[in-house]
Amino acid sequence: MVRVQPTAPTSADSPTRAAARAAQQRRRSLILLGVILVLAAALAVVLGVVFMRGTAGEPEQAPASTGECLATSLRITADPAISGAVGAVVADLAGSRTDCPEVTIRAEDSAVTAAALAAGTAPDFDVWVPDSGMWPARATGLAKLTGVDAAELVVGDAVASTPVVFAATEATASALGAEEAGFSSLAGRSVAAVLPDPLTVASSSAALLALQTAVGGDARAFTGLVLGLDTGVVPTAADALAATSAATAPTIAVTTEQALLDYDQDAKAPLVPIFPADVKPTVSVPVVSLADASDDTLAAVKALSAAMVDRSDLLAAHGLRGADGAAIDSKTAEEDGAVAASDPMDSVNQAEALRTWQVLTAPSRMLSLNDVSGSMLQPVTADMRRIDLFEEAAVRAVNSLSDESSLATWVFSSRRIGGQDWQEVVPFGPLGDPAHKQRTIDTANGLDSLVGGGTGLYDSVLAAVKYMRETYVPGQINLVLLNTDGVNEDDEGLDLPGLLAELEQLRDPAKPVAVIAIGYGPDTDQAALEQIAAATDGAAYQALQPTDISTVLVDAVTQRGCRPNCG
């Protein structure tokens, strides 16, 4: 019995006029019935032979309902995009039987289910059918990262799929089709793109992985593209399609074939799919069970999976392709080229691409720790000192951050406040606050007035990291941006091994505080900066030439999401 999406059986025993006449003329009816039964039996044999042989040029008949029960009752949680297809397959399995174990199907967004599992919530299902294999990979990865004891999931093979497409108006599709548009088109910024939120829409994480592939895995190029795409993100696939339909300039929505088919059913001006010419990502749908499931449950899961694979016609009725990626109809097959089945590793890679997106687009909470020791007054050009070049670069870096980011400014040298080497000059505040942003810029422009003393590097770094840990804000990138031109000169404070030991004790993968260190000039102890960065899962940069300072500082700020492997 299926609790949701019940399928009312069609009765084959409805009264007919012949039956009414039979009530009046019993003898004639019995003779006639005998003849009919003989003819029906003969016809069934003939049709069976014809059916088995097939008829050339005609579509295959849909398989009949099996009338088989699952081994046990099942509680199925399925993504809303998949639940209809799952319900149809389950109903088809049972056919008209009413004695099968009960199967309940609850529709829930895959992102919601994954978040609950990652947080350690006990599953309230026997079977999970997400709209992408990326979600169980994400749930498992997040639980491992945060040390949560989460339910162990068993991800089965794909049972359905849908390719990622670009949806566009007819005019835009014609123009892009002539250019053989693909994800490299997004990299070249030749067309505006609207992206459903990758944190809730699986097709977007698949698209991010495809974009990463299109730029050859170049982390810097990928980061720049992500930051550009972030401005075109909308909550849902329907929002992306509606925005594309209403756009006045050539625009595409990154979505799935299934989502586009669903949108076009009610759209006044349907959009058309563009199948990417280069990278062809596919969103694959697995059936997920629990590692501690009973044998009967596993048998039921196996039967359900097999039925979904066999009934591609029921999947197609809900806009889905089979696991092999074969086109739903011949017209689509001509347009989409070869859309292969998804590699199982794609789900893991898509989850990692999503994590990168989340880091890159999350608001920054950055403590800028700036060296104002006496060496910063050294001239580097005829009319510029190190501190002058740094001030210009700092203003550019501030302007590269989003309004959602928050920033504090500290300076350090030696014994600025009693025996303390560091000093807060601007407390944390949002850059969306014009007054705070202007104060930060004014302070950056006036750092030369604070220069003096030696370089109390190690104690200042530890103080900054401790402060960021104590005031950690979840959901933001909490980091220390260290700018220095020298080596530690505080003999009364920590040495490098002592600092590294302290940083190791402070390390917490669930609350990361990275140090991004930038060394200016040839006098910097770059080896020490690299060890400090490594101890906090950060990154170290060096600007050897005066002209490098601005480029390196802005680069360090904008590449924070791919640390420490930005290349």
Steps between C-alpha positions, in 0.01 A plus 500: 500500500631845407387770740567791264420533134241219502416356165137405467474174304284501192231232523471255213163374629269795421147396384441501121191484277595144402499403867150646538375305206666189642283528808197474278629239253715270714531209259597712199741691718676188622557378145622840393725525807658164416580619148641827634723318748641275228563796271653700787739221586607463138542875466710513817738239357534688172555836673753342733703378204478838329598679821800277552619548143441877505394718214774686312476878517246503786579610858533236769195427710530605865554197725198384692477539876675214675257475788791421730525616860814637657650279768405737781348839567714801410518861613633693201621860510534636147581837353188674363647478150522120535213407730241484222708254299573291809129488584413390146758220507390376843133503394591316180684234696195412705255529212146439623608300805384633835685260728853644454697647792439871538736742325492865606667772292583837654620784277783709645765717338827309480695793649279484811546124539876528449532777758308298758715193441819705517389639836462148638120481490380139500348410161121470495508300179603158373573631151613841382469595134674838460501684171879457480769274638676819605275536807597179684865579419453847648324371811775247567776752430354768727447253784860384472630857486313604814554175691129414515401136552258476209307208355702289257350517153522242223474668161378270227549531126316767308142416404417820309669812367448837339761703309598853591396741226501871424144626466447797271252675276480385139698804383780454754510126437539554126789742552677282755435184301693647210789568739486148647459645847629312801638563844797668335247764390438578866874516554525744211205698640342512155150460644329590828418201719241450774588225747262341753651500848761220504440444872148373426493407128708200391528598134700806601767298680526281188536819295774628733696179451454534123621860517804386697570248226451762227776719648735205528487491880660845529403601856555872443295505181225295666492735798460804277213335314328394821515852640350624172222238500411576860329821392261301280387244757127453568332266751346234273510355150156648433633844595794458265275401211259787567788749514637368171161526335465864616857608416546765231863407428616153385481288815505131587381310805716212618253223584402144417302358212236382748460843661470663157237251382300565816528879457398493134173320575346820637724768345343755266829517311678165537878496519714256304795291615857552385710192563856614585744432220803435722440356847175305533409462870224268610311491827460135600234373740601216736302296748655537845451257789639470851795283593307337787196411288342156540526233232132547411551875461805447281301256286223759464753770410654273239159429346409870497830591333458233235144614431609861454768393254252281308220756481672778306160579350369602842812708559455670163142591595656705781768659280782268605737289297616154589828440676676460164419859402317400180282780360129496575406543132667492159494879458690552824745225402591699189556818703687382806774297335653236723390543861673219681404351833651689792822374657437400864795720604316800355279511809801533730661756272177698476478508880857634511418762235203605713721529807737722303208715384379535857843613618553739211163670528466505879545841662851557632577592856855619464744639752766695312823480702747753360870543566583862588857440614765755405612306191169582329638852443776372274480651148427264212477756219610860461181629661338199672569313824388147583223637720377726217466208259332294767249775576393514134472123482300483825238739367462286187465187713225659711310594184526143370298362792121476497278720716404188699859462617628645826850632566715606795842664483786428738859619480811355661862592559655477849369611840216710364293478816732432793662165419233412241612500137158533335228763502142516373442816298164419336261247662290257300215642299314421176635650179137556405507778760634802304640660817695187598630448148618861476668478839680183388619667179609815684697286747669312216599829339646623831702197610825691446418710807511185715839369382776444755680232702605143429303202369308313770372246253436175685319633809280717275402207276405287799294782652314552173421130451385466862272801463345360182442164665341657807267714286444243223190562285354187332408530133776749427862462392690587816860584418805707586667691216861551606710763322869531592835596350739354752588233755401459864712732718337444839752295699284509812196340338423176318745337264379327182472146649307642792260684269443192284428289809245754621334515158477121491318500834256759366424306181135399465376378159144589601602862570789572264695823530755518220797732485567638153848643521658743256870580512615826341853529366813285523548545877191300595540168682290325239576154637348601834192644329448177307514296822254733671263473203532121488425472873166675446410352157564841348735616227815707467580748222802713423535832319864539405458804277329826598255460216399157637355633825161608369454191282600256773285659771183509289576148377537371856169654602299372203662153495419426862260223400749279316769514768736328543491351147444802278804414291 
